[in-house]
Amino acid sequence: MSTPAAGSVFESDWLAEREAIDHRSRSAGLCAAVCCHLSRRSSPTVTIVDLGAGRGSNFRYLAPRLPGPQHWRLLDHDAGLLDTIEAQSAGLAPADTLETQAIDLGADLGTAIDGADLVTASALLDLVSPAWMDALAARCAAQGSALLMALSIDGHIDFDGPADPLDGLVRAELAKDQQRDKGLGPALGGRAPAQLINTLSAHGFAVTAMPSPWRLGPADADLVASLIDGWRGAVATRRPDLASTLANWAERRTHAVIDSEHALSVGHVDVLGVLGAG
């Protein structure tokens, strides 16, 4: 297995920290729609493949909401993260069977997604290239799999209240950083939702998209601090000449949110693609 590219490796603590906001931000309507679609399948067991599964957040959100019995295959390049899933998900129903597999998502997914009624991912598609996305859509179309792709960033970062002089620069540099190659080709970054809608449509899927923005305030102080510091670090890597200025920006923006002056909204989109009437 190839070494993951910088920007595609996520700390377990960060994934744990964001799980609650991920779950509360997702589109309940799309989850209900995919549940209805899967309920019409002829097979007695629903087979679901989760790409870039990490610590299993997407599994923990979907499993109780989808029809059973279920068989899950959770795929990620980080075997250490996958090893935590069973302990974190003990007793979660109705996922009747669960298997994990460490796999290079940059290689041909091959048999990894074969037979899936649903292929799903959360916070993955901004890391992939148009070619990777097209290959996934083509494979799913060929075997009749539905796709539910949650929490793809759309590039919107909005602080309530007056703009900070550094906001525009941070957004612009962050957008460039998000389009670096993360191991799956030149990354789509904030273009991912629109690209996915067009790609699925081109492969014959009926597509529904719903916004799923993060809305952060004082109750999310730890996540806000981690998120803004991550942005600062990414931009400072591109603009080391502004390291001190960016540190001051991050401090101002973090305190503005956690002190209730300004809420922070980070744009995401959930996308569902299904073939036929199910």
Contacts in CASP RR format, 6 or more apart in sequence:
PFRMAT RR
TARGET T0000
AUTHOR 0000-0000-0000
METHOD contacts of the structure
MODEL  1
MSTPAAGSVFESDWLAEREAIDHRSRSAGLCAAVCCHLSRRSSPTVTIVD
LGAGRGSNFRYLAPRLPGPQHWRLLDHDAGLLDTIEAQSAGLAPADTLET
QAIDLGADLGTAIDGADLVTASALLDLVSPAWMDALAARCAAQGSALLMA
LSIDGHIDFDGPADPLDGLVRAELAKDQQRDKGLGPALGGRAPAQLINTL
SAHGFAVTAMPSPWRLGPADADLVASLIDGWRGAVATRRPDLASTLANWA
ERRTHAVIDSEHALSVGHVDVLGVLGAG
1 77 0 8 1.000
1 102 0 8 1.000
1 103 0 8 1.000
1 104 0 8 1.000
2 104 0 8 1.000
2 106 0 8 1.000
2 107 0 8 1.000
2 183 0 8 1.000
4 77 0 8 1.000
4 78 0 8 1.000
4 183 0 8 1.000
5 181 0 8 1.000
5 182 0 8 1.000
5 183 0 8 1.000
6 180 0 8 1.000
6 182 0 8 1.000
7 127 0 8 1.000
7 180 0 8 1.000
7 182 0 8 1.000
8 77 0 8 1.000
8 127 0 8 1.000
8 182 0 8 1.000
8 183 0 8 1.000
8 184 0 8 1.000
9 78 0 8 1.000
10 54 0 8 1.000
10 78 0 8 1.000
10 81 0 8 1.000
12 55 0 8 1.000
12 81 0 8 1.000
12 84 0 8 1.000
14 226 0 8 1.000
15 54 0 8 1.000
15 55 0 8 1.000
15 57 0 8 1.000
15 81 0 8 1.000
16 55 0 8 1.000
17 222 0 8 1.000
17 223 0 8 1.000
17 226 0 8 1.000
18 57 0 8 1.000
18 123 0 8 1.000
18 223 0 8 1.000
19 55 0 8 1.000
19 57 0 8 1.000
19 60 0 8 1.000
21 214 0 8 1.000
21 216 0 8 1.000
21 220 0 8 1.000
21 223 0 8 1.000
22 57 0 8 1.000
22 61 0 8 1.000
22 122 0 8 1.000
22 123 0 8 1.000
22 150 0 8 1.000
22 151 0 8 1.000
23 57 0 8 1.000
23 60 0 8 1.000
23 61 0 8 1.000
25 151 0 8 1.000
25 212 0 8 1.000
25 213 0 8 1.000
25 214 0 8 1.000
25 215 0 8 1.000
25 268 0 8 1.000
26 61 0 8 1.000
26 150 0 8 1.000
26 151 0 8 1.000
26 212 0 8 1.000
26 270 0 8 1.000
27 150 0 8 1.000
27 210 0 8 1.000
27 211 0 8 1.000
27 212 0 8 1.000
27 270 0 8 1.000
29 210 0 8 1.000
30 148 0 8 1.000
30 150 0 8 1.000
30 208 0 8 1.000
30 210 0 8 1.000
30 270 0 8 1.000
30 271 0 8 1.000
30 272 0 8 1.000
31 61 0 8 1.000
31 62 0 8 1.000
31 65 0 8 1.000
31 66 0 8 1.000
31 148 0 8 1.000
33 208 0 8 1.000
33 272 0 8 1.000
33 274 0 8 1.000
34 66 0 8 1.000
34 118 0 8 1.000
34 146 0 8 1.000
34 148 0 8 1.000
34 272 0 8 1.000
34 274 0 8 1.000
35 65 0 8 1.000
35 66 0 8 1.000
35 67 0 8 1.000
37 146 0 8 1.000
37 274 0 8 1.000
37 278 0 8 1.000
38 46 0 8 1.000
38 66 0 8 1.000
38 67 0 8 1.000
38 117 0 8 1.000
38 118 0 8 1.000
38 146 0 8 1.000
39 67 0 8 1.000
40 277 0 8 1.000
40 278 0 8 1.000
41 117 0 8 1.000
41 278 0 8 1.000
43 117 0 8 1.000
44 69 0 8 1.000
45 68 0 8 1.000
45 69 0 8 1.000
45 70 0 8 1.000
45 71 0 8 1.000
45 96 0 8 1.000
46 66 0 8 1.000
46 67 0 8 1.000
46 68 0 8 1.000
46 69 0 8 1.000
46 70 0 8 1.000
46 71 0 8 1.000
46 117 0 8 1.000
46 118 0 8 1.000
47 70 0 8 1.000
47 71 0 8 1.000
47 73 0 8 1.000
47 115 0 8 1.000
47 116 0 8 1.000
47 117 0 8 1.000
47 118 0 8 1.000
48 62 0 8 1.000
48 66 0 8 1.000
48 70 0 8 1.000
48 71 0 8 1.000
48 72 0 8 1.000
48 73 0 8 1.000
48 116 0 8 1.000
48 117 0 8 1.000
48 118 0 8 1.000
48 119 0 8 1.000
48 120 0 8 1.000
49 72 0 8 1.000
49 73 0 8 1.000
49 75 0 8 1.000
49 112 0 8 1.000
49 113 0 8 1.000
49 116 0 8 1.000
49 118 0 8 1.000
49 119 0 8 1.000
49 120 0 8 1.000
49 145 0 8 1.000
50 56 0 8 1.000
50 58 0 8 1.000
50 59 0 8 1.000
50 72 0 8 1.000
50 73 0 8 1.000
50 74 0 8 1.000
50 75 0 8 1.000
50 120 0 8 1.000
50 121 0 8 1.000
50 122 0 8 1.000
51 75 0 8 1.000
51 105 0 8 1.000
51 109 0 8 1.000
51 113 0 8 1.000
51 119 0 8 1.000
51 120 0 8 1.000
51 121 0 8 1.000
51 124 0 8 1.000
51 136 0 8 1.000
52 74 0 8 1.000
52 75 0 8 1.000
52 76 0 8 1.000
52 77 0 8 1.000
52 105 0 8 1.000
52 121 0 8 1.000
52 124 0 8 1.000
53 59 0 8 1.000
53 74 0 8 1.000
53 75 0 8 1.000
53 76 0 8 1.000
53 81 0 8 1.000
53 82 0 8 1.000
53 85 0 8 1.000
53 100 0 8 1.000
54 74 0 8 1.000
54 76 0 8 1.000
54 78 0 8 1.000
54 81 0 8 1.000
54 82 0 8 1.000
54 85 0 8 1.000
55 81 0 8 1.000
55 84 0 8 1.000
55 85 0 8 1.000
55 88 0 8 1.000
56 74 0 8 1.000
56 85 0 8 1.000
56 88 0 8 1.000
56 89 0 8 1.000
57 122 0 8 1.000
58 120 0 8 1.000
58 121 0 8 1.000
58 122 0 8 1.000
58 150 0 8 1.000
59 72 0 8 1.000
59 74 0 8 1.000
59 85 0 8 1.000
59 89 0 8 1.000
59 92 0 8 1.000
59 95 0 8 1.000
59 98 0 8 1.000
60 88 0 8 1.000
60 89 0 8 1.000
60 92 0 8 1.000
61 122 0 8 1.000
62 120 0 8 1.000
62 148 0 8 1.000
63 70 0 8 1.000
63 72 0 8 1.000
63 89 0 8 1.000
63 92 0 8 1.000
63 93 0 8 1.000
63 94 0 8 1.000
63 95 0 8 1.000
64 92 0 8 1.000
64 93 0 8 1.000
64 94 0 8 1.000
66 94 0 8 1.000
66 118 0 8 1.000
67 94 0 8 1.000
68 94 0 8 1.000
68 96 0 8 1.000
69 94 0 8 1.000
69 96 0 8 1.000
69 97 0 8 1.000
70 94 0 8 1.000
70 95 0 8 1.000
70 96 0 8 1.000
70 97 0 8 1.000
71 96 0 8 1.000
71 97 0 8 1.000
71 98 0 8 1.000
71 99 0 8 1.000
72 95 0 8 1.000
72 97 0 8 1.000
72 98 0 8 1.000
72 99 0 8 1.000
73 99 0 8 1.000
73 100 0 8 1.000
73 101 0 8 1.000
73 112 0 8 1.000
73 113 0 8 1.000
73 116 0 8 1.000
74 82 0 8 1.000
74 85 0 8 1.000
74 98 0 8 1.000
74 99 0 8 1.000
74 100 0 8 1.000
74 101 0 8 1.000
75 100 0 8 1.000
75 101 0 8 1.000
75 102 0 8 1.000
75 103 0 8 1.000
75 105 0 8 1.000
75 112 0 8 1.000
76 82 0 8 1.000
76 100 0 8 1.000
76 102 0 8 1.000
76 103 0 8 1.000
76 105 0 8 1.000
77 102 0 8 1.000
77 103 0 8 1.000
77 104 0 8 1.000
77 105 0 8 1.000
78 102 0 8 1.000
79 102 0 8 1.000
82 100 0 8 1.000
82 101 0 8 1.000
82 102 0 8 1.000
83 100 0 8 1.000
85 98 0 8 1.000
85 100 0 8 1.000
86 98 0 8 1.000
89 95 0 8 1.000
89 98 0 8 1.000
101 112 0 8 1.000
103 109 0 8 1.000
103 112 0 8 1.000
105 184 0 8 1.000
106 132 0 8 1.000
106 183 0 8 1.000
106 184 0 8 1.000
109 136 0 8 1.000
109 139 0 8 1.000
110 139 0 8 1.000
113 119 0 8 1.000
113 136 0 8 1.000
113 139 0 8 1.000
113 140 0 8 1.000
113 143 0 8 1.000
113 145 0 8 1.000
114 143 0 8 1.000
115 143 0 8 1.000
115 145 0 8 1.000
116 140 0 8 1.000
116 143 0 8 1.000
116 145 0 8 1.000
117 145 0 8 1.000
117 146 0 8 1.000
118 145 0 8 1.000
118 146 0 8 1.000
118 147 0 8 1.000
118 148 0 8 1.000
119 136 0 8 1.000
119 140 0 8 1.000
119 145 0 8 1.000
119 146 0 8 1.000
119 147 0 8 1.000
119 148 0 8 1.000
120 147 0 8 1.000
120 148 0 8 1.000
120 149 0 8 1.000
120 150 0 8 1.000
121 149 0 8 1.000
121 150 0 8 1.000
122 149 0 8 1.000
122 150 0 8 1.000
122 151 0 8 1.000
123 150 0 8 1.000
123 151 0 8 1.000
123 152 0 8 1.000
123 153 0 8 1.000
123 268 0 8 1.000
124 149 0 8 1.000
124 152 0 8 1.000
125 133 0 8 1.000
125 149 0 8 1.000
125 152 0 8 1.000
125 188 0 8 1.000
125 192 0 8 1.000
125 193 0 8 1.000
125 196 0 8 1.000
126 152 0 8 1.000
126 153 0 8 1.000
126 178 0 8 1.000
126 187 0 8 1.000
126 188 0 8 1.000
126 189 0 8 1.000
126 190 0 8 1.000
126 192 0 8 1.000
127 182 0 8 1.000
127 183 0 8 1.000
127 184 0 8 1.000
127 187 0 8 1.000
127 188 0 8 1.000
127 189 0 8 1.000
128 136 0 8 1.000
128 182 0 8 1.000
128 184 0 8 1.000
128 185 0 8 1.000
128 187 0 8 1.000
128 188 0 8 1.000
128 192 0 8 1.000
129 181 0 8 1.000
129 184 0 8 1.000
129 185 0 8 1.000
129 186 0 8 1.000
129 187 0 8 1.000
129 188 0 8 1.000
130 188 0 8 1.000
130 195 0 8 1.000
130 199 0 8 1.000
131 185 0 8 1.000
132 184 0 8 1.000
132 185 0 8 1.000
133 188 0 8 1.000
133 192 0 8 1.000
133 195 0 8 1.000
133 196 0 8 1.000
133 199 0 8 1.000
134 199 0 8 1.000
136 147 0 8 1.000
137 147 0 8 1.000
137 199 0 8 1.000
137 200 0 8 1.000
137 202 0 8 1.000
137 203 0 8 1.000
137 205 0 8 1.000
138 203 0 8 1.000
139 145 0 8 1.000
140 146 0 8 1.000
140 147 0 8 1.000
140 203 0 8 1.000
141 203 0 8 1.000
141 204 0 8 1.000
141 205 0 8 1.000
141 275 0 8 1.000
144 275 0 8 1.000
146 272 0 8 1.000
146 273 0 8 1.000
146 274 0 8 1.000
146 275 0 8 1.000
147 200 0 8 1.000
147 205 0 8 1.000
147 271 0 8 1.000
147 272 0 8 1.000
147 273 0 8 1.000
148 270 0 8 1.000
148 271 0 8 1.000
148 272 0 8 1.000
148 273 0 8 1.000
149 196 0 8 1.000
149 270 0 8 1.000
149 271 0 8 1.000
149 272 0 8 1.000
150 212 0 8 1.000
150 268 0 8 1.000
150 270 0 8 1.000
151 212 0 8 1.000
151 268 0 8 1.000
151 269 0 8 1.000
151 270 0 8 1.000
152 190 0 8 1.000
152 192 0 8 1.000
152 193 0 8 1.000
152 196 0 8 1.000
152 268 0 8 1.000
152 269 0 8 1.000
152 270 0 8 1.000
152 271 0 8 1.000
153 178 0 8 1.000
153 189 0 8 1.000
153 190 0 8 1.000
153 192 0 8 1.000
153 266 0 8 1.000
153 267 0 8 1.000
153 268 0 8 1.000
154 190 0 8 1.000
154 192 0 8 1.000
154 193 0 8 1.000
154 194 0 8 1.000
154 267 0 8 1.000
154 268 0 8 1.000
154 269 0 8 1.000
155 171 0 8 1.000
155 175 0 8 1.000
155 178 0 8 1.000
155 189 0 8 1.000
155 190 0 8 1.000
155 267 0 8 1.000
156 213 0 8 1.000
156 265 0 8 1.000
156 266 0 8 1.000
156 267 0 8 1.000
157 167 0 8 1.000
157 170 0 8 1.000
157 171 0 8 1.000
157 174 0 8 1.000
157 264 0 8 1.000
157 265 0 8 1.000
157 266 0 8 1.000
157 267 0 8 1.000
158 264 0 8 1.000
158 265 0 8 1.000
159 167 0 8 1.000
159 253 0 8 1.000
159 256 0 8 1.000
159 257 0 8 1.000
159 262 0 8 1.000
159 263 0 8 1.000
159 264 0 8 1.000
159 265 0 8 1.000
160 262 0 8 1.000
160 263 0 8 1.000
160 264 0 8 1.000
160 265 0 8 1.000
161 261 0 8 1.000
161 262 0 8 1.000
164 249 0 8 1.000
164 252 0 8 1.000
164 253 0 8 1.000
166 245 0 8 1.000
166 246 0 8 1.000
166 249 0 8 1.000
169 235 0 8 1.000
169 239 0 8 1.000
169 242 0 8 1.000
170 231 0 8 1.000
170 232 0 8 1.000
170 235 0 8 1.000
170 246 0 8 1.000
170 249 0 8 1.000
173 234 0 8 1.000
173 235 0 8 1.000
173 238 0 8 1.000
173 239 0 8 1.000
174 231 0 8 1.000
174 234 0 8 1.000
174 235 0 8 1.000
175 189 0 8 1.000
175 190 0 8 1.000
176 238 0 8 1.000
177 234 0 8 1.000
177 235 0 8 1.000
177 237 0 8 1.000
177 238 0 8 1.000
178 187 0 8 1.000
178 189 0 8 1.000
178 190 0 8 1.000
179 186 0 8 1.000
179 187 0 8 1.000
179 188 0 8 1.000
179 189 0 8 1.000
179 191 0 8 1.000
180 186 0 8 1.000
180 187 0 8 1.000
181 187 0 8 1.000
188 195 0 8 1.000
193 209 0 8 1.000
193 269 0 8 1.000
193 271 0 8 1.000
196 271 0 8 1.000
197 207 0 8 1.000
197 209 0 8 1.000
197 271 0 8 1.000
200 207 0 8 1.000
200 271 0 8 1.000
200 273 0 8 1.000
201 207 0 8 1.000
204 275 0 8 1.000
205 273 0 8 1.000
205 274 0 8 1.000
205 275 0 8 1.000
206 273 0 8 1.000
206 274 0 8 1.000
206 275 0 8 1.000
206 276 0 8 1.000
207 271 0 8 1.000
207 272 0 8 1.000
207 273 0 8 1.000
208 271 0 8 1.000
208 272 0 8 1.000
208 273 0 8 1.000
209 269 0 8 1.000
209 270 0 8 1.000
209 271 0 8 1.000
209 272 0 8 1.000
210 269 0 8 1.000
210 270 0 8 1.000
211 267 0 8 1.000
211 268 0 8 1.000
211 269 0 8 1.000
211 270 0 8 1.000
212 267 0 8 1.000
212 268 0 8 1.000
212 269 0 8 1.000
212 270 0 8 1.000
213 265 0 8 1.000
213 266 0 8 1.000
213 267 0 8 1.000
213 268 0 8 1.000
214 264 0 8 1.000
214 265 0 8 1.000
214 266 0 8 1.000
214 267 0 8 1.000
214 268 0 8 1.000
215 263 0 8 1.000
215 264 0 8 1.000
215 265 0 8 1.000
216 223 0 8 1.000
216 224 0 8 1.000
216 227 0 8 1.000
216 257 0 8 1.000
216 263 0 8 1.000
216 264 0 8 1.000
216 265 0 8 1.000
216 266 0 8 1.000
217 224 0 8 1.000
217 257 0 8 1.000
217 258 0 8 1.000
217 260 0 8 1.000
217 263 0 8 1.000
217 264 0 8 1.000
218 257 0 8 1.000
218 258 0 8 1.000
218 259 0 8 1.000
218 260 0 8 1.000
221 257 0 8 1.000
221 258 0 8 1.000
224 254 0 8 1.000
224 257 0 8 1.000
224 258 0 8 1.000
224 264 0 8 1.000
225 254 0 8 1.000
225 258 0 8 1.000
227 264 0 8 1.000
227 266 0 8 1.000
228 250 0 8 1.000
228 253 0 8 1.000
228 254 0 8 1.000
228 257 0 8 1.000
229 250 0 8 1.000
229 254 0 8 1.000
231 250 0 8 1.000
232 246 0 8 1.000
232 247 0 8 1.000
232 249 0 8 1.000
232 250 0 8 1.000
233 246 0 8 1.000
235 242 0 8 1.000
235 246 0 8 1.000
236 242 0 8 1.000
236 243 0 8 1.000
236 246 0 8 1.000
236 247 0 8 1.000
239 246 0 8 1.000
253 264 0 8 1.000
255 261 0 8 1.000
256 262 0 8 1.000
257 263 0 8 1.000
257 264 0 8 1.000
END
